[in-house]
Amino acid sequence: MIRRISFVALLIGVAAPTLAQTALAQTAHAQTALPPEPAVHEAIASHPSVLAADARVEAAKAEARGLRAGPHEFNFQASHMRRSVQGLGNVAEYDATLTHAIRLPGKGRLDREAGDFGVTAAQNRAEDARHQAATLLNDLWWDWLGASAEARVDAQGVANYEATLASIKRRVEMRDMAPLEADQTGAALGEARTAAAQSRGKADLARARLMARFPGLALPDESPEPPQPKLPVETFETMAAQVIERSHEIGAAKAESARMTAVADRARKDRIADPSIGVRLFSEQGGRERGAGLVVSMPIGGGNRRAVADMAEAEGQAAAAELAAVRLDVQEMASRDVTRAHSAMQAWERAREALNAQMAALSKTRRGHQLGAIDLSDVLLAERLTHAAFRSEALARAEANRAINCLLIDSHNLWIAD
């Protein structure tokens, strides 16, 4: 009898080196599947959301300079006229006044504080924009690697079924196997080709999305194989604490709360308006009367200033509440990241165990078929289960890497390290 080339033999011959022979190298370099770090930094820095946040930092600095200088400017007012005076005829008269408002004590300090806190908030928002861009890149990257790994498994499955079908057809021609068995294998091949086309399309779509969001990031022709996930040097608890300690989202909310407090204090002080002081020169009756003097003016505040102060105080309270909400969000994110990374690692370990068990089961199933104790349909079922186990392991491997890298990014230990 001609020995049939088994699905698992071909599958192991190609896929096993990826899963086993390179495992040690991938464990030693768990991040080799990531793009080069300089390229990542450039891609993040050129992302539109980061560029917008950087521009807002410059706007905040300009606003701070304006607040330091103060809202008041010199005000010049002048008039010139000719009047007809009985006994004097037509005479020229003029009047000129130069005034400038003065900030009352305490207002300048609050303006400077509001400006400085505004810059701090904008800088933290810019860093958080980098964080969000890094998170987006991480998700899109592992979408591509996971889908590509699935497509490679499916493509290898097609190749394996094609080789198996060719072997069976030769045995059918030699009247060593029934045509029904060739038909069964052909049906399995059709299913495998359908799955391969779908997974290839999924991988192409993931690559297109990655290129669209980060056009400046050069991608290799073929995606890297997801490495075996490796736990970071730091413990999950340590990184969870770092997520909170290093959160720029909290930093931005804290600075914004402090800014709004300064703005509210400034609005309360502004219920007493700033006085304007200046000098006045005048000439009347053709120069017969001339003079110079000081002028003082002061607006008398009313309901509008009181309403503005009340509004600023309420906004300060809202900013303080938003700071508390942001702290809760970041704490939830830290817990979510740890739980996600831990469960993803466990899922990959279970998928790898299931793959090993399924490969052993398939080997026994094929041996039973060779001895005539098991039908081909049972062998094809075992091969489909083995193929599914390879796919599950590849996807679980990508998801575990995604989750661990997400925790590294959120704790600022990867790509956006402080």
Residue pairs with C-beta under 8 A, 6 or more apart in sequence:
1 171
1 176
2 167
2 170
2 171
2 174
2 176
3 370
4 164
4 167
4 168
4 171
4 370
5 163
5 164
5 167
6 164
6 362
6 366
7 157
7 160
7 161
7 164
7 362
7 379
7 383
7 386
7 387
8 359
8 362
8 363
8 366
8 383
8 386
10 156
10 159
10 160
10 163
10 164
11 156
11 157
11 160
11 386
11 387
11 390
12 359
14 156
14 159
15 153
15 156
15 390
18 225
19 352
19 355
19 393
22 225
23 228
26 32
26 33
26 225
26 227
26 228
27 227
27 228
27 230
29 227
30 227
30 228
30 229
30 230
30 401
31 227
31 414
32 224
32 227
33 145
33 224
33 225
33 226
33 227
33 401
34 40
34 141
34 405
35 43
35 141
35 217
35 218
35 219
37 415
39 217
39 218
40 134
40 137
40 217
40 415
41 415
42 216
42 217
43 137
43 214
43 216
43 217
44 50
44 130
44 133
44 134
44 137
44 415
44 416
45 130
46 216
47 129
47 133
47 213
47 214
49 129
49 132
49 133
50 126
50 129
50 130
50 133
52 129
53 122
53 125
53 126
53 128
53 129
53 130
54 126
56 122
56 125
56 126
57 119
57 122
57 123
57 126
59 122
60 115
60 118
60 119
60 121
60 122
60 123
61 119
61 122
63 115
63 118
64 112
64 115
64 116
64 118
64 119
65 115
66 115
67 111
67 112
67 114
67 115
68 108
68 111
68 112
68 115
70 103
70 108
70 111
72 100
72 101
72 102
72 103
72 274
72 276
73 100
74 98
74 99
74 100
75 98
75 99
75 100
75 276
75 278
76 96
76 97
76 98
77 96
77 97
77 98
77 99
78 94
78 95
78 96
78 97
79 94
79 95
79 96
80 92
80 93
80 94
80 95
81 92
81 93
81 94
82 90
82 91
82 92
82 93
83 90
83 91
83 93
84 90
84 91
85 91
85 285
85 286
88 285
88 286
91 285
91 286
92 283
92 286
92 287
93 282
93 283
93 284
93 285
93 286
94 282
94 283
95 280
95 281
95 282
95 283
96 280
96 281
96 282
97 278
97 279
97 280
97 281
97 295
98 278
98 279
99 276
99 277
99 278
99 295
99 297
100 276
100 277
100 278
101 274
101 275
101 276
102 274
102 275
102 276
102 277
103 111
103 274
104 269
104 272
104 274
104 275
106 269
107 266
107 269
107 270
107 274
110 262
110 263
110 265
110 266
110 269
111 266
113 258
113 259
113 262
114 259
114 262
114 263
114 266
117 255
117 256
117 258
117 259
117 262
118 255
118 259
120 251
120 255
121 252
121 255
121 256
121 259
122 252
124 248
124 249
124 251
124 252
124 255
125 248
125 252
127 248
127 251
127 416
128 248
128 249
128 252
130 416
131 248
131 249
131 409
131 410
131 412
131 416
134 409
134 414
134 415
134 416
135 406
135 409
135 410
136 213
137 213
137 214
137 217
137 415
138 402
138 405
138 406
138 409
138 415
139 402
139 406
140 206
140 209
140 210
140 213
140 214
141 210
142 226
142 398
142 399
142 401
142 402
142 405
143 206
143 209
143 210
144 203
144 206
144 207
144 209
144 210
144 223
145 223
145 224
145 225
145 226
145 398
145 401
146 206
146 226
146 394
146 395
146 398
146 399
146 402
147 199
147 202
147 203
147 205
147 206
148 203
148 206
148 207
148 222
148 223
149 223
149 225
149 226
149 394
149 395
149 397
149 398
150 199
150 202
150 203
150 391
150 394
150 395
151 196
151 199
151 200
151 202
151 203
152 225
152 394
153 199
153 387
153 390
153 391
153 394
154 192
154 195
154 196
154 198
154 199
154 200
154 387
154 391
155 196
155 200
157 192
157 195
157 196
157 387
157 390
158 189
158 192
158 193
158 196
160 383
161 185
161 188
161 189
161 192
162 189
164 185
165 182
165 185
165 186
165 189
168 177
168 181
168 182
168 185
169 182
171 177
172 178
172 179
172 181
172 182
181 376
184 376
184 377
184 380
185 376
185 380
188 380
188 383
188 384
191 384
192 387
203 223
207 219
207 223
210 217
210 219
211 217
211 219
226 394
226 397
226 398
226 401
227 397
227 401
228 397
229 344
229 345
229 348
229 397
229 400
229 401
229 404
230 404
231 345
231 404
232 239
232 404
232 407
232 408
232 413
234 242
234 411
234 413
236 338
236 341
236 342
236 407
237 338
239 337
239 338
239 407
239 408
239 411
239 413
240 334
240 335
240 337
240 338
240 411
241 334
242 411
242 412
242 413
243 330
243 333
243 334
243 337
243 407
243 410
243 411
244 250
244 327
244 330
244 331
244 334
246 411
246 412
246 418
247 330
249 326
249 329
249 330
250 323
250 326
250 327
250 330
253 319
253 322
253 323
253 326
253 327
254 323
256 319
256 322
256 323
257 316
257 319
257 320
257 322
257 323
259 319
260 312
260 315
260 316
260 318
260 319
260 320
261 316
261 319
261 320
263 312
263 315
263 316
264 309
264 312
264 313
264 315
264 316
266 312
267 308
267 309
267 311
267 312
267 313
268 309
268 312
268 313
270 301
270 305
270 308
270 309
271 301
271 305
271 306
271 309
272 301
273 298
273 299
273 300
273 301
273 305
274 298
275 296
275 297
275 298
276 296
276 297
276 298
277 294
277 295
277 296
278 294
278 295
278 296
279 292
279 293
279 294
279 295
280 291
280 292
280 293
280 294
280 295
281 291
281 292
282 289
282 290
282 291
282 292
283 289
283 290
284 290
333 410
334 410
337 403
337 406
337 407
337 410
337 411
338 407
340 403
340 406
340 407
341 400
341 403
341 404
341 406
341 407
343 403
344 396
344 399
344 400
344 402
344 403
344 404
345 400
345 403
345 404
347 396
347 399
347 400
348 393
348 396
348 397
348 399
348 400
350 396
351 389
351 392
351 393
351 396
351 397
352 393
352 396
354 389
354 392
354 393
355 386
355 389
355 390
355 392
355 393
358 382
358 385
358 386
358 389
359 386
359 389
361 382
361 385
361 386
362 379
362 382
362 383
362 385
362 386
365 374
365 378
365 379
365 382
366 379
366 382
368 374
368 378
369 375
369 376
369 378
369 379
405 414
408 414
409 415
409 416
412 418
